[in-house]
Amino acid sequence: MSQDRKASFKLPPSSVRSRQTAQELRRNRALEEQKRRRAERIDSARQLDIFADLSLGQDDDDADEADGMDNVVREGISQFAGMLPSPAPQPVPTPSESEQPPAPESNMQTQEKKRKNKRKGKGRATPNDQGGQAKHKGGKTAKPSKWADKCMYAELLEMKDGLDASGVLQDGIPTDMETGWVAVTPVPVGKRCLAITHQASGVAGIVPNTTIRSRVLGKPLIKPFPSTLPPQTVLDCILDDNWRENGILHVLDVISWKGQDLADCETPFRFWWRDTRLSELDSFPPPPNAAPSASQPAKYQFPHPITFVPIPYHTDTSLEHLLSTLIPRTRTTRTVPVTIPENSPNSISDEAAMELDNAAPLVQLQTVQAQIPPDGMLLYVAQASYEPGTSPLSTWIPLRAYQTREEQEQSGPSIAESPLDMFERLVRRRLALGVHSLPAVPEVEMES
């Protein structure tokens, strides 16, 4: 059962089921909801409700009428207060001995007993406890991490062949593909994660100030390590599968930079900010070798990522540019230059490097080309802001097809068409038919 889930968790839907549940419709709803929330935040920041009851004064024509009303308001009902009968005084009841309040000592004893019962009941398991929750010692339920499910995770692009019931071409490609989207490609193979920096006192690049956390649970993937990223920065990243050999952490998006929230910004601005700020970071030499000299004496391994590489983005998503540049680039292996120590007899030994601690290693450096295999293409709505969780405002087109075990046994792994091949075929068909845009999905009111 677990193997089937691992094999099918990336499977795209077979087809777009209906126009009411189509991905295009859900995308429009999500975008309108983002615009509504953004407008509410702007109005709240401007404090427009304070100025709602203010007026510019009365006109001269209404002065007489206002004076008459002012006299009525000033008179009020105070003149009728003397006509009301005075209330009869009520006797104050005297408590009996049996109704006397308890002594202060008894109150303190009762409160102390209640506190002890509460402390005893904290560690008891209740019938409402779920069996799948992690528990610490004493029966306490573990709190989920605040970084859990904070990445903006893309949906698979729902594509299909043929026409709908009315004879209109419906292939699943967004109607505003050429004008309202941003492509991120080639997306490297790796593990989706968050890179978070903390406020640490010390020299940047030496004091451990960066933590890499998983996308789903928000748990740390490796130990905190030093980096040149500024404090209070949160990046949406992909940890390279071969980061031990190349030390690369791919930066996909920026959520916060130096305490400044960028999640509400639109997609092109976030990517521009990401590339600009990463290009300003200082570079440091690679740290000492993390691999033991006995097992792999001739191979250098990074103890933590040191190179932050932005994934290329493209604002030109026209059909011609998709076919000529973006789709072929998605299938191409990318090369990134990285710096590693040379393996020479004159290089410093591992024991001496450990003694130097935070000092730069006294070795000769060399630049090599790291091979980054592609995994697919990401498409973002240009007007959308960054939101946590799975969102239709970002779609994923993988390079390889995903099949269940039964499908692999029946048809084989090489017969199924990959989503990227299907996307290319549908784009070619649009160009052949001269269809550059489709009718927009009609707006439907959201259910209450």
Steps between C-alpha positions, in 0.01 A plus 500: 500500500777744588684420176188582298467836672864584437461410133173688443519812711612707199254354255307768309121468459392310192295790369326819596179369650263792440502874450370551854798318653754593232842621606445824312190579704667422831797713395275800428328458835831483685629811320185697582525391862858621515399836354220534756730424793761740367243780470383436857856518631560827315180654634586385849848649473358832383246495789216617279240409761622790717412752227165341411297708753676830436322783315603832350243702698151630424386729224361849566160393373469241777615734780149595619383142499807392691443767768144376560617143533776612734244651739301179507806295574611731779163489677486120507276321756658642813192717562285189548729343761314665791171334404638149561423341843797448726589133554433353847816404693554127520641341819843349470482123577718378786667164431447228758772299660451214258537741207816663626786500243777252571813608672800609291695191603231264367494694170875460461477127570225455240699688234812298579307174456368617161851585383629157599214329315576703189866404514413134538254512212748650253676172440185289466390386159148597402270297273518777239874458452591383151722199470700650212626800699853494634523511881781594732568365845207543734238459225528854361416542132782643289421837347537525123782716371408854395691439176288200398330531160617859443623448143281598207461154348390484136220289356560277201382661179181322395523434126282300261432448130181565309210742520233563758125447451458836323782430252749746655864400531575429867853366547564617857764760405417834668304741287742786573812288459681759286426809710438413864757237598864463603697182422770359730717247322693275517394399850778279645460161661501528877303533822268795554583689820518835676826682578458711814759731653497613862642798682848385603776706653835459330665520161278413202602177335661358818226486765228237428194710416314300233264204534350288222154362579283250315196613303231283661591470869742791534766284666872582464667301222861576600669673791512883507786630289660839427403692188522851360123545493375795708311426824120460503492366145270220377562344157305235311773262381581162348784310664702342222517120501880519472557786744772299673703512176411850373378690811207655307169620641262610223291806588151486350322793664544758775246535783681742729831682468670664796171522688311652206195299392492442123222241486240762404703614198425375151698220342733694261606738777577217744720326243678825410562570868630144549756526219611851597555425868670164445747661259604741779601226744866452581674175411702295747745216435369147549517360855719205598420161354207329671583151367723279717844463353502123551192422290529764227841661513496632143145643490396830651156528663327813623385497863217741411381700196702813428382601151154656458399467136177665376289294260460695172163663434351626172229760450465426127253210489377535143429178315791555261744563787371194685571274204831652396663572837323406821394142429842399353672668795287295739651182355859629514741432783618823656862567600590715800860593591597410857826534691657204678847437645757332283604149595875551506774367728577854617144553627436516869396185682164448661647506852668834438181642350309402814758679714456818297129494593343811345803609298501468122661178376854544369446306180495576131155542349369392164179573310303207361173479309222331698241315293141582605244256348157649421170387652238715326348845458305721742243758388393788729212745456668839457249694710492247784668543835675229699266286712579189707363160413391346170371769266360501144683830443811293429508196272759226458595326175737211581755374253428132560171314524392347830322168503365260755640150532202352312544740208870426481429125488236541227651761268859536615681812618606621155160497324322764707520856369668743736310816601765719336462312169124540519536870579726546197257313276205714613698821448592388149135426426402847615756656269388282209137599554591864550346502848705722729233546764178327599177643636531567869319279745177675609491641849297299747401625843673323784282287721438634846 
